[in-house]
Amino acid sequence: MTAPETDPAVLEAVRGWVGALGKAEIVVRDAPGFATSRLGVALGLEAIRMVEEGVASPADIDTAMELGYRHPMGPLRLTDLVGLDVRLAIAEHLAGELGDRFAPPELLRRKVAEGKLGRKSGTGFHDWN
């Protein structure tokens, strides 16, 4: 992560160190959410909206992303693993920082209010019992 104050020499040194470890580096500027988390939340929120609108079932949405995009698991199963309460808190924070595109769907709020938090409670978008 870079900030306006980041010295370019420091960035290059870190990139070299990461490369020496045999890892791939990515460079992102300091912004709300992490690069992968922010994209994952956006995908998860849209999947929840699709369930809310009756577009497809949670299982079918997850299967579509697993088969169509080779995701190791679908966005709703991942939401269940992370915890619906955690997803809600992240979405509320990002909505406050970045605007309505991260506004949590009502279905997410309702499931959290009902205690349907995903794997840790036994049910969320999938049954974990």
MMTF fields as JSON, N, C-alpha, C and O atoms, coordinates in Angstrom:
{
  "mmtfVersion": "1.0.0",
  "mmtfProducer": "UNKNOWN",
  "numBonds": 515,
  "numAtoms": 516,
  "numGroups": 129,
  "numChains": 1,
  "numModels": 1,
  "chainsPerModel": [1],
  "groupsPerChain": [129],
  "chainIdList": ["A"],
  "bondAtomList": [4, 2, 8, 6, 12, 10, 16, 14, 20, 18, 24, 22, 28, 26, 32, 30, 36, 34, 40, 38, 44, 42, 48, 46, 52, 50, 56, 54, 60, 58, 64, 62, 68, 66, 72, 70, 76, 74, 80, 78, 84, 82, 88, 86, 92, 90, 96, 94, 100, 98, 104, 102, 108, 106, 112, 110, 116, 114, 120, 118, 124, 122, 128, 126, 132, 130, 136, 134, 140, 138, 144, 142, 148, 146, 152, 150, 156, 154, 160, 158, 164, 162, 168, 166, 172, 170, 176, 174, 180, 178, 184, 182, 188, 186, 192, 190, 196, 194, 200, 198, 204, 202, 208, 206, 212, 210, 216, 214, 220, 218, 224, 222, 228, 226, 232, 230, 236, 234, 240, 238, 244, 242, 248, 246, 252, 250, 256, 254, 260, 258, 264, 262, 268, 266, 272, 270, 276, 274, 280, 278, 284, 282, 288, 286, 292, 290, 296, 294, 300, 298, 304, 302, 308, 306, 312, 310, 316, 314, 320, 318, 324, 322, 328, 326, 332, 330, 336, 334, 340, 338, 344, 342, 348, 346, 352, 350, 356, 354, 360, 358, 364, 362, 368, 366, 372, 370, 376, 374, 380, 378, 384, 382, 388, 386, 392, 390, 396, 394, 400, 398, 404, 402, 408, 406, 412, 410, 416, 414, 420, 418, 424, 422, 428, 426, 432, 430, 436, 434, 440, 438, 444, 442, 448, 446, 452, 450, 456, 454, 460, 458, 464, 462, 468, 466, 472, 470, 476, 474, 480, 478, 484, 482, 488, 486, 492, 490, 496, 494, 500, 498, 504, 502, 508, 506, 512, 510],
  "bondOrderList": [1, 1, 1, 1, 1, 1, 1, 1, 1, 1, 1, 1, 1, 1, 1, 1, 1, 1, 1, 1, 1, 1, 1, 1, 1, 1, 1, 1, 1, 1, 1, 1, 1, 1, 1, 1, 1, 1, 1, 1, 1, 1, 1, 1, 1, 1, 1, 1, 1, 1, 1, 1, 1, 1, 1, 1, 1, 1, 1, 1, 1, 1, 1, 1, 1, 1, 1, 1, 1, 1, 1, 1, 1, 1, 1, 1, 1, 1, 1, 1, 1, 1, 1, 1, 1, 1, 1, 1, 1, 1, 1, 1, 1, 1, 1, 1, 1, 1, 1, 1, 1, 1, 1, 1, 1, 1, 1, 1, 1, 1, 1, 1, 1, 1, 1, 1, 1, 1, 1, 1, 1, 1, 1, 1, 1, 1, 1, 1],
  "groupList": [{"groupName": "MET", "atomNameList": ["N", "CA", "C", "O"], "elementList": ["N", "C", "C", "O"], "formalChargeList": [0, 0, 0, 0], "bondAtomList": [1, 0, 2, 1, 3, 2], "bondOrderList": [1, 1, 2], "singleLetterCode": "M", "chemCompType": "L-PEPTIDE LINKING"}, {"groupName": "THR", "atomNameList": ["N", "CA", "C", "O"], "elementList": ["N", "C", "C", "O"], "formalChargeList": [0, 0, 0, 0], "bondAtomList": [1, 0, 2, 1, 3, 2], "bondOrderList": [1, 1, 2], "singleLetterCode": "T", "chemCompType": "L-PEPTIDE LINKING"}, {"groupName": "ALA", "atomNameList": ["N", "CA", "C", "O"], "elementList": ["N", "C", "C", "O"], "formalChargeList": [0, 0, 0, 0], "bondAtomList": [1, 0, 2, 1, 3, 2], "bondOrderList": [1, 1, 2], "singleLetterCode": "A", "chemCompType": "L-PEPTIDE LINKING"}, {"groupName": "PRO", "atomNameList": ["N", "CA", "C", "O"], "elementList": ["N", "C", "C", "O"], "formalChargeList": [0, 0, 0, 0], "bondAtomList": [1, 0, 2, 1, 3, 2], "bondOrderList": [1, 1, 2], "singleLetterCode": "P", "chemCompType": "L-PEPTIDE LINKING"}, {"groupName": "GLU", "atomNameList": ["N", "CA", "C", "O"], "elementList": ["N", "C", "C", "O"], "formalChargeList": [0, 0, 0, 0], "bondAtomList": [1, 0, 2, 1, 3, 2], "bondOrderList": [1, 1, 2], "singleLetterCode": "E", "chemCompType": "L-PEPTIDE LINKING"}, {"groupName": "ASP", "atomNameList": ["N", "CA", "C", "O"], "elementList": ["N", "C", "C", "O"], "formalChargeList": [0, 0, 0, 0], "bondAtomList": [1, 0, 2, 1, 3, 2], "bondOrderList": [1, 1, 2], "singleLetterCode": "D", "chemCompType": "L-PEPTIDE LINKING"}, {"groupName": "VAL", "atomNameList": ["N", "CA", "C", "O"], "elementList": ["N", "C", "C", "O"], "formalChargeList": [0, 0, 0, 0], "bondAtomList": [1, 0, 2, 1, 3, 2], "bondOrderList": [1, 1, 2], "singleLetterCode": "V", "chemCompType": "L-PEPTIDE LINKING"}, {"groupName": "LEU", "atomNameList": ["N", "CA", "C", "O"], "elementList": ["N", "C", "C", "O"], "formalChargeList": [0, 0, 0, 0], "bondAtomList": [1, 0, 2, 1, 3, 2], "bondOrderList": [1, 1, 2], "singleLetterCode": "L", "chemCompType": "L-PEPTIDE LINKING"}, {"groupName": "ARG", "atomNameList": ["N", "CA", "C", "O"], "elementList": ["N", "C", "C", "O"], "formalChargeList": [0, 0, 0, 0], "bondAtomList": [1, 0, 2, 1, 3, 2], "bondOrderList": [1, 1, 2], "singleLetterCode": "R", "chemCompType": "L-PEPTIDE LINKING"}, {"groupName": "GLY", "atomNameList": ["N", "CA", "C", "O"], "elementList": ["N", "C", "C", "O"], "formalChargeList": [0, 0, 0, 0], "bondAtomList": [1, 0, 2, 1, 3, 2], "bondOrderList": [1, 1, 2], "singleLetterCode": "G", "chemCompType": "PEPTIDE LINKING"}, {"groupName": "TRP", "atomNameList": ["N", "CA", "C", "O"], "elementList": ["N", "C", "C", "O"], "formalChargeList": [0, 0, 0, 0], "bondAtomList": [1, 0, 2, 1, 3, 2], "bondOrderList": [1, 1, 2], "singleLetterCode": "W", "chemCompType": "L-PEPTIDE LINKING"}, {"groupName": "LYS", "atomNameList": ["N", "CA", "C", "O"], "elementList": ["N", "C", "C", "O"], "formalChargeList": [0, 0, 0, 0], "bondAtomList": [1, 0, 2, 1, 3, 2], "bondOrderList": [1, 1, 2], "singleLetterCode": "K", "chemCompType": "L-PEPTIDE LINKING"}, {"groupName": "ILE", "atomNameList": ["N", "CA", "C", "O"], "elementList": ["N", "C", "C", "O"], "formalChargeList": [0, 0, 0, 0], "bondAtomList": [1, 0, 2, 1, 3, 2], "bondOrderList": [1, 1, 2], "singleLetterCode": "I", "chemCompType": "L-PEPTIDE LINKING"}, {"groupName": "PHE", "atomNameList": ["N", "CA", "C", "O"], "elementList": ["N", "C", "C", "O"], "formalChargeList": [0, 0, 0, 0], "bondAtomList": [1, 0, 2, 1, 3, 2], "bondOrderList": [1, 1, 2], "singleLetterCode": "F", "chemCompType": "L-PEPTIDE LINKING"}, {"groupName": "SER", "atomNameList": ["N", "CA", "C", "O"], "elementList": ["N", "C", "C", "O"], "formalChargeList": [0, 0, 0, 0], "bondAtomList": [1, 0, 2, 1, 3, 2], "bondOrderList": [1, 1, 2], "singleLetterCode": "S", "chemCompType": "L-PEPTIDE LINKING"}, {"groupName": "TYR", "atomNameList": ["N", "CA", "C", "O"], "elementList": ["N", "C", "C", "O"], "formalChargeList": [0, 0, 0, 0], "bondAtomList": [1, 0, 2, 1, 3, 2], "bondOrderList": [1, 1, 2], "singleLetterCode": "Y", "chemCompType": "L-PEPTIDE LINKING"}, {"groupName": "HIS", "atomNameList": ["N", "CA", "C", "O"], "elementList": ["N", "C", "C", "O"], "formalChargeList": [0, 0, 0, 0], "bondAtomList": [1, 0, 2, 1, 3, 2], "bondOrderList": [1, 1, 2], "singleLetterCode": "H", "chemCompType": "L-PEPTIDE LINKING"}, {"groupName": "ASN", "atomNameList": ["N", "CA", "C", "O"], "elementList": ["N", "C", "C", "O"], "formalChargeList": [0, 0, 0, 0], "bondAtomList": [1, 0, 2, 1, 3, 2], "bondOrderList": [1, 1, 2], "singleLetterCode": "N", "chemCompType": "L-PEPTIDE LINKING"}],
  "groupTypeList": [0, 1, 2, 3, 4, 1, 5, 3, 2, 6, 7, 4, 2, 6, 8, 9, 10, 6, 9, 2, 7, 9, 11, 2, 4, 12, 6, 6, 8, 5, 2, 3, 9, 13, 2, 1, 14, 8, 7, 9, 6, 2, 7, 9, 7, 4, 2, 12, 8, 0, 6, 4, 4, 9, 6, 2, 14, 3, 2, 5, 12, 5, 1, 2, 0, 4, 7, 9, 15, 8, 16, 3, 0, 9, 3, 7, 8, 7, 1, 5, 7, 6, 9, 7, 5, 6, 8, 7, 2, 12, 2, 4, 16, 7, 2, 9, 4, 7, 9, 5, 8, 13, 2, 3, 3, 4, 7, 7, 8, 8, 11, 6, 2, 4, 9, 11, 7, 9, 8, 11, 14, 9, 1, 9, 13, 16, 5, 10, 17],
  "groupIdList": [1, 2, 3, 4, 5, 6, 7, 8, 9, 10, 11, 12, 13, 14, 15, 16, 17, 18, 19, 20, 21, 22, 23, 24, 25, 26, 27, 28, 29, 30, 31, 32, 33, 34, 35, 36, 37, 38, 39, 40, 41, 42, 43, 44, 45, 46, 47, 48, 49, 50, 51, 52, 53, 54, 55, 56, 57, 58, 59, 60, 61, 62, 63, 64, 65, 66, 67, 68, 69, 70, 71, 72, 73, 74, 75, 76, 77, 78, 79, 80, 81, 82, 83, 84, 85, 86, 87, 88, 89, 90, 91, 92, 93, 94, 95, 96, 97, 98, 99, 100, 101, 102, 103, 104, 105, 106, 107, 108, 109, 110, 111, 112, 113, 114, 115, 116, 117, 118, 119, 120, 121, 122, 123, 124, 125, 126, 127, 128, 129],
  "secStructList": [7, 5, 7, 6, 6, 7, 7, 2, 2, 2, 2, 2, 2, 2, 2, 2, 2, 2, 2, 2, 6, 6, 7, 7, 7, 7, 7, 7, 5, 1, 7, 1, 1, 7, 2, 2, 2, 2, 2, 2, 2, 2, 2, 2, 2, 2, 2, 2, 2, 2, 2, 2, 6, 6, 1, 1, 7, 2, 2, 2, 2, 2, 2, 2, 2, 2, 2, 2, 2, 7, 7, 1, 1, 7, 2, 2, 2, 2, 2, 2, 2, 2, 7, 2, 2, 2, 2, 2, 2, 2, 2, 2, 2, 2, 2, 2, 2, 2, 7, 4, 4, 4, 7, 7, 7, 2, 2, 2, 2, 2, 2, 2, 2, 6, 6, 7, 7, 5, 4, 4, 4, 6, 5, 1, 1, 1, 5, 7, 7],
  "xCoordList": [0.846, 0.0, 0.9, 1.875, 0.565, 1.339, 0.49, -0.735, 1.163, 0.537, 1.32, 2.422, 0.781, 1.522, 2.919, 3.826, 3.094, 4.38, 5.366, 6.527, 4.917, 5.788, 6.935, 6.721, 8.132, 9.324, 9.414, 9.347, 9.563, 9.678, 10.799, 10.676, 11.873, 12.97, 12.517, 12.927, 11.683, 11.144, 10.248, 10.33, 9.398, 8.516, 9.329, 9.003, 10.357, 11.19, 11.923, 12.072, 12.381, 13.058, 12.089, 12.453, 10.871, 9.87, 9.514, 9.369, 9.374, 9.073, 10.192, 9.925, 11.409, 12.534, 12.53, 12.787, 12.241, 12.187, 11.083, 11.297, 9.892, 8.783, 9.147, 8.867, 9.772, 10.207, 11.225, 11.177, 12.149, 13.164, 12.531, 13.09, 11.387, 10.665, 9.91, 9.346, 9.901, 9.188, 7.701, 6.916, 7.318, 5.906, 5.622, 6.533, 4.369, 3.937, 3.494, 2.755, 3.95, 3.55, 2.452, 2.366, 1.625, 0.673, 0.88, 1.243, 0.65, 0.787, -0.567, -1.14, -1.064, -2.32, -2.083, -1.267, -2.79, -2.664, -3.556, -4.513, -3.248, -4.024, -5.452, -5.67, -6.416, -7.822, -8.67, -8.175, -9.933, -10.793, -10.916, -11.098, -10.82, -10.91, -9.609, -8.836, -9.358, -8.194, -8.595, -9.783, -7.631, -7.942, -8.84, -9.876, -8.467, -9.264, -10.548, -11.597, -10.486, -11.678, -12.753, -13.935, -12.341, -13.307, -14.021, -15.236, -13.283, -13.91, -14.79, -15.878, -14.314, -15.103, -16.408, -17.438, -16.372, -17.596, -18.567, -19.765, -18.062, -18.936, -19.63, -20.83, -18.867, -19.432, -20.455, -21.535, -20.112, -21.029, -22.321, -23.398, -22.229, -23.431, -24.337, -25.558, -23.744, -24.56, -25.21, -26.358, -24.504, -25.095, -26.279, -27.297, -26.153, -27.263, -28.443, -29.59, -28.173, -29.256, -29.963, -31.181, -29.195, -29.792, -30.73, -31.794, -30.341, -31.227, -32.47, -33.593, -32.263, -33.354, -34.373, -35.578, -33.882, -34.739, -35.321, -36.115, -34.932, -35.437, -34.806, -35.384, -33.628, -32.946, -32.529, -32.703, -31.983, -31.539, -31.369, -31.322, -31.278, -31.07, -29.602, -28.741, -29.322, -27.921, -27.048, -25.927, -27.547, -26.758, -26.454, -25.339, -27.439, -27.221, -26.28, -25.468, -26.376, -25.449, -24.025, -23.102, -23.85, -22.513, -21.973, -20.813, -22.798, -22.361, -21.978, -20.996, -22.737, -22.427, -21.044, -20.292, -20.705, -19.398, -18.273, -17.164, -18.562, -17.547, -17.251, -16.089, -18.286, -18.097, -17.734, -16.857, -18.403, -18.215, -16.953, -16.37, -16.521, -15.354, -14.235, -13.211, -14.452, -13.457, -13.121, -12.004, -14.089, -13.882, -13.901, -14.698, -13.043, -13.026, -14.318, -14.668, -15.019, -16.346, -17.121, -16.538, -18.432, -19.274, -19.316, -18.904, -19.81, -19.812, -20.723, -20.473, -21.761, -22.664, -22.117, -22.274, -21.479, -20.813, -19.674, -19.468, -18.937, -17.868, -18.436, -17.851, -19.561, -20.212, -20.581, -20.408, -21.085, -21.399, -20.143, -20.194, -19.032, -17.794, -17.246, -16.792, -17.286, -16.812, -17.722, -17.252, -19.005, -20.007, -20.834, -20.29, -22.143, -23.001, -22.896, -23.011, -22.678, -22.514, -21.237, -21.212, -20.192, -18.929, -19.107, -18.674, -19.748, -20.003, -20.822, -20.545, -21.83, -22.673, -21.851, -21.986, -21.012, -20.189, -19.238, -19.059, -18.635, -17.727, -18.497, -18.043, -19.66, -20.46, -20.879, -20.826, -21.292, -21.681, -20.504, -20.663, -19.328, -18.129, -17.796, -17.562, -17.778, -17.449, -18.509, -18.172, -19.767, -20.823, -20.605, -20.81, -20.19, -19.899, -18.709, -18.682, -17.729, -16.508, -16.644, -16.123, -17.354, -17.34, -18.704, -18.789, -19.754, -21.068, -21.979, -21.657, -23.144, -24.242, -23.95, -24.679, -22.912, -22.653, -22.322, -22.395, -21.962, -21.701, -22.813, -22.639, -23.948, -25.068, -25.525, -25.766, -25.642, -26.039, -27.476, -28.357, -27.729, -29.094, -29.928, -29.397, -31.217, -32.12, -32.085, -32.195, -31.935, -31.868, -30.702, -30.844, -29.572, -28.42, -28.741, -28.461, -29.321, -29.7, -30.693, -30.573, -31.664, -32.697, -32.09, -32.398, -31.238, -30.635, -29.783, -29.813, -29.035, -28.223, -29.136, -28.865, -30.206, -31.152, -31.788, -32.106, -31.973, -32.558, -31.532, -31.879, -30.264, -29.217, -28.69, -27.96, -29.043, -28.559, -27.234, -27.197, -26.159, -24.851, -23.933, -22.779, -24.424, -23.589, -23.138, -23.853, -21.952, -21.446, -21.453, -21.806, -21.065, -20.945, -22.283, -22.308, -23.398, -24.7, -25.43, -26.492, -24.863, -25.474, -26.275, -26.562, -26.642, -27.38, -27.115, -26.862, -27.178, -27.016, -27.672, -28.898, -26.865, -27.398, -27.412, -28.09, -26.664, -26.618, -26.829, -26.641, -27.217, -27.397, -26.072, -25.546, -25.528, -24.238, -24.387, -23.386, -25.601, -25.817, -25.612, -25.753],
  "yCoordList": [-1.157, 0.0, 1.23, 1.305, 2.165, 3.394, 4.575, 4.572, 5.558, 6.825, 7.927, 7.679, 9.127, 10.219, 10.409, 10.867, 10.059, 10.24, 9.098, 9.185, 8.034, 6.882, 7.257, 7.728, 7.041, 7.323, 6.264, 5.074, 6.655, 5.669, 4.651, 3.504, 5.048, 4.111, 3.012, 1.859, 3.366, 2.379, 1.397, 0.188, 1.919, 1.062, 0.073, -1.114, 0.537, -0.34, -1.373, -2.521, -0.987, -1.933, -3.037, -4.212, -2.65, -3.63, -4.551, -5.759, -3.996, -4.822, -5.843, -7.001, -5.415, -6.331, -7.428, -8.588, -7.079, -8.05, -9.076, -10.277, -8.595, -9.501, -10.438, -11.635, -9.896, -10.724, -11.771, -12.91, -11.388, -12.325, -13.467, -14.561, -13.218, -14.265, -15.191, -16.2, -14.845, -15.65, -15.363, -16.172, -14.213, -13.833, -12.776, -12.089, -12.652, -11.609, -10.407, -10.54, -9.245, -8.046, -7.317, -7.377, -6.637, -5.689, -4.381, -4.369, -3.303, -1.986, -1.3, -1.159, -0.883, -0.129, 1.105, 1.091, 2.158, 3.348, 3.2, 2.426, 3.923, 3.91, 4.367, 5.494, 3.484, 3.755, 2.857, 1.843, 3.205, 2.357, 0.944, 0.763, -0.042, -1.441, -1.901, -1.083, -3.182, -3.747, -4.084, -4.229, -4.212, -4.473, -5.701, -5.626, -6.811, -8.019, -7.97, -8.403, -7.454, -7.399, -6.504, -6.849, -5.366, -4.428, -5.052, -4.91, -5.736, -6.404, -7.565, -7.778, -8.306, -9.428, -8.987, -9.636, -7.887, -7.362, -6.906, -7.173, -6.22, -5.76, -6.945, -6.899, -8.001, -9.195, -9.855, -10.249, -9.97, -10.579, -9.797, -10.389, -8.469, -7.648, -7.791, -7.866, -7.83, -8.0, -9.375, -9.504, -10.4, -11.742, -11.744, -12.379, -11.041, -10.949, -10.227, -10.638, -9.164, -8.442, -9.355, -9.281, -10.212, -11.135, -12.126, -12.444, -12.614, -13.493, -12.71, -13.202, -11.497, -10.631, -10.391, -10.335, -10.252, -9.99, -11.252, -11.179, -12.414, -13.674, -14.09, -14.887, -13.561, -13.899, -15.369, -16.062, -15.835, -17.228, -17.57, -16.685, -18.847, -19.298, -19.078, -18.947, -19.038, -18.934, -20.044, -19.784, -21.268, -22.391, -22.198, -22.466, -21.736, -21.555, -20.388, -20.469, -19.317, -18.195, -18.652, -18.35, -19.374, -19.868, -20.82, -20.715, -21.735, -22.677, -21.943, -22.304, -20.927, -20.154, -19.512, -19.511, -18.972, -18.324, -19.355, -19.109, -20.498, -21.549, -22.127, -22.316, -22.402, -22.995, -21.949, -22.176, -20.817, -19.813, -18.986, -18.564, -18.747, -17.901, -18.614, -18.019, -19.9, -20.731, -20.217, -20.399, -19.578, -19.202, -20.478, -21.376, -20.578, -21.804, -22.003, -23.13, -20.913, -20.998, -19.771, -18.747, -19.881, -18.769, -17.648, -17.84, -16.487, -15.325, -15.467, -14.839, -16.27, -16.424, -17.438, -17.261, -18.491, -19.43, -18.707, -18.908, -17.867, -17.09, -16.125, -15.956, -15.496, -14.613, -15.388, -14.884, -16.601, -17.449, -17.76, -17.764, -18.016, -18.328, -17.11, -17.224, -15.962, -14.725, -14.343, -13.887, -14.531, -14.139, -12.989, -11.965, -13.163, -12.12, -10.834, -9.739, -10.961, -9.775, -9.018, -7.787, -9.751, -9.125, -8.435, -7.296, -9.129, -8.527, -7.246, -6.245, -7.286, -6.109, -4.947, -3.823, -5.195, -4.13, -3.546, -2.33, -4.405, -3.926, -3.096, -2.022, -3.584, -2.854, -1.489, -0.491, -1.442, -0.153, 0.809, 1.996, 0.313, 1.166, 1.679, 2.873, 0.773, 1.184, 2.117, 3.038, 1.903, 2.807, 4.209, 5.205, 4.282, 5.576, 6.266, 7.491, 5.483, 6.033, 6.283, 7.268, 5.375, 5.389, 5.614, 5.786, 5.614, 5.899, 4.692, 3.585, 4.968, 4.001, 2.712, 1.734, 2.678, 1.424, 0.286, -0.88, 0.599, -0.428, -0.52, -1.168, 0.117, 0.055, -1.393, -2.08, -1.853, -3.255, -3.513, -2.7, -4.624, -4.994, -5.28, -5.697, -5.054, -5.301, -6.767, -7.064, -7.678, -9.109, -9.4, -10.2, -8.777, -8.96, -8.442, -9.115, -7.26, -6.699, -7.616, -7.853, -8.119, -8.973, -10.276, -10.691, -10.916, -12.171, -11.951, -12.769, -10.862, -10.577, -10.341, -10.852, -9.576, -9.32, -10.611, -10.723, -11.587, -12.886, -13.843, -14.952, -13.421, -14.287, -15.3, -16.215, -15.157, -16.052, -15.481, -14.702, -15.882, -15.278, -16.107, -15.732, -17.227, -18.08, -19.306, -19.817, -19.775, -21.021, -20.992, -21.985, -19.865, -19.815, -19.964, -20.333, -19.682, -19.859, -21.085, -21.453, -21.713, -22.909, -22.624, -23.542, -21.367, -21.012, -19.575, -18.718, -19.335, -18.0, -18.058, -18.052, -18.112, -18.364, -19.852, -20.302, -20.611, -22.077, -22.675, -22.003, -23.937, -24.671, -25.334, -26.12, -25.027, -25.561, -26.648, -27.101, -27.069, -28.107, -29.49, -30.483],
  "zCoordList": [0.0, 0.0, 0.0, 0.748, -0.829, -0.898, -0.455, -0.576, 0.049, 0.428, -0.27, -0.761, -0.326, -0.969, -0.382, -1.075, 0.896, 1.562, 1.308, 1.709, 0.647, 0.429, -0.503, -1.62, -0.03, -0.832, -1.933, -1.628, -3.195, -4.284, -4.067, -4.496, -3.416, -3.14, -2.177, -2.311, -1.219, -0.272, -1.019, -0.805, -1.891, -2.676, -3.515, -3.554, -4.171, -4.993, -4.143, -4.564, -2.961, -2.065, -1.628, -1.585, -1.308, -0.887, -2.054, -1.866, -3.245, -4.413, -4.653, -4.972, -4.501, -4.66, -3.621, -3.942, -2.38, -1.291, -1.537, -1.37, -1.94, -2.222, -3.372, -3.311, -4.42, -5.544, -5.12, -5.584, -4.237, -3.748, -2.953, -2.882, -2.366, -1.642, -2.595, -2.171, -3.879, -4.857, -4.896, -5.391, -4.373, -4.327, -5.384, -5.847, -5.757, -6.685, -5.868, -4.893, -6.276, -5.544, -6.295, -7.522, -5.542, -6.117, -5.379, -4.203, -6.065, -5.458, -5.543, -6.624, -4.408, -4.346, -3.501, -2.58, -3.813, -2.979, -1.757, -1.766, -0.738, 0.499, 0.192, -0.252, 0.433, 0.152, 1.045, 1.537, 1.263, 2.089, 1.53, 0.326, 2.388, 1.983, 1.366, 0.869, 1.389, 0.721, -0.706, -0.993, -1.6, -3.014, -3.16, -3.819, -2.566, -2.724, -1.91, -2.389, -0.697, 0.153, -0.451, -0.444, -0.967, -1.545, -2.738, -2.877, -3.594, -4.738, -4.282, -4.818, -3.296, -2.786, -2.156, -2.335, -1.418, -0.799, -1.881, -1.789, -2.905, -3.989, -4.66, -4.931, -4.924, -5.549, -4.62, -5.059, -3.352, -2.391, -2.239, -2.169, -2.186, -2.041, -3.26, -3.124, -4.443, -5.656, -5.678, -6.104, -5.229, -5.15, -4.191, -4.464, -3.072, -2.112, -2.754, -2.579, -3.488, -4.175, -5.18, -5.343, -5.851, -6.819, -6.127, -6.657, -4.949, -4.176, -3.759, -3.875, -3.278, -2.825, -3.952, -3.704, -5.185, -6.347, -6.96, -7.899, -6.436, -6.961, -8.279, -9.017, -8.586, -9.839, -9.847, -10.849, -8.739, -8.63, -7.161, -6.306, -6.879, -5.499, -5.111, -5.98, -3.803, -3.378, -3.958, -4.396, -3.964, -4.491, -5.979, -6.427, -6.735, -8.171, -8.463, -9.385, -7.699, -7.879, -7.583, -8.339, -6.492, -6.141, -7.209, -7.605, -7.667, -8.7, -9.981, -10.628, -10.349, -11.556, -11.456, -12.431, -10.299, -10.141, -10.063, -10.537, -9.468, -9.389, -10.776, -11.135, -11.543, -12.866, -13.918, -14.75, -13.877, -14.909, -14.762, -15.76, -13.518, -13.289, -12.54, -12.205, -12.286, -11.591, -10.192, -9.708, -9.55, -8.151, -7.315, -7.589, -6.308, -5.499, -4.707, -4.356, -4.431, -3.817, -4.252, -4.609, -4.219, -4.641, -3.609, -2.465, -4.006, -3.119, -1.903, -0.875, -1.999, -0.855, 0.148, 1.356, -0.342, 0.568, 1.294, 2.491, 0.562, 1.185, 2.222, 3.292, 1.92, 2.884, 4.145, 5.254, 3.983, 5.137, 5.954, 7.184, 5.292, 6.01, 6.748, 7.887, 6.109, 6.733, 7.901, 8.943, 7.716, 8.699, 8.145, 7.733, 8.136, 7.595, 8.408, 7.857, 9.712, 10.547, 10.189, 10.206, 9.87, 9.474, 8.124, 7.944, 7.167, 5.852, 5.995, 5.335, 6.861, 7.071, 7.608, 7.124, 8.588, 9.169, 8.125, 8.058, 7.319, 6.268, 5.253, 4.857, 4.827, 3.84, 4.382, 3.662, 5.636, 6.232, 6.278, 5.994, 6.63, 6.662, 5.259, 5.068, 4.285, 2.923, 2.346, 1.602, 2.669, 2.199, 2.769, 2.074, 4.029, 4.632, 3.991, 3.88, 3.57, 2.965, 1.462, 0.937, 0.773, -0.694, -1.343, -2.559, -0.555, -1.126, -1.224, -0.794, -1.819, -1.855, -2.605, -2.436, -3.427, -4.144, -3.191, -3.579, -1.956, -0.954, 0.087, 1.12, -0.171, 0.776, 0.93, -0.062, 2.171, 2.386, 1.946, 2.228, 1.264, 0.902, 2.151, 3.18, 2.052, 3.178, 3.602, 4.792, 2.66, 2.993, 3.932, 4.857, 3.715, 4.599, 5.996, 6.988, 6.077, 7.388, 8.115, 9.317, 7.367, 7.976, 8.505, 9.622, 7.717, 8.169, 9.427, 10.346, 9.466, 10.657, 11.863, 12.95, 11.683, 12.78, 13.289, 14.472, 12.394, 12.766, 13.356, 13.761, 13.407, 13.949, 12.953, 13.334, 11.682, 10.629, 10.126, 9.174, 10.782, 10.552, 9.671, 9.461, 9.15, 8.313, 9.069, 9.931, 8.744, 9.33, 10.851, 11.486, 11.443, 12.908, 13.627, 14.801, 12.944, 13.579, 13.031, 13.533, 12.005, 11.419, 10.162, 9.393, 9.939, 8.741, 8.358, 9.205, 7.079, 6.507, 5.138, 5.031, 4.1, 2.775, 2.477, 1.553, 3.258, 3.145, 4.529, 5.543, 4.559, 5.82, 6.171, 5.384, 7.342, 7.784, 8.844, 9.399, 9.132, 10.147, 9.569, 10.282]
}
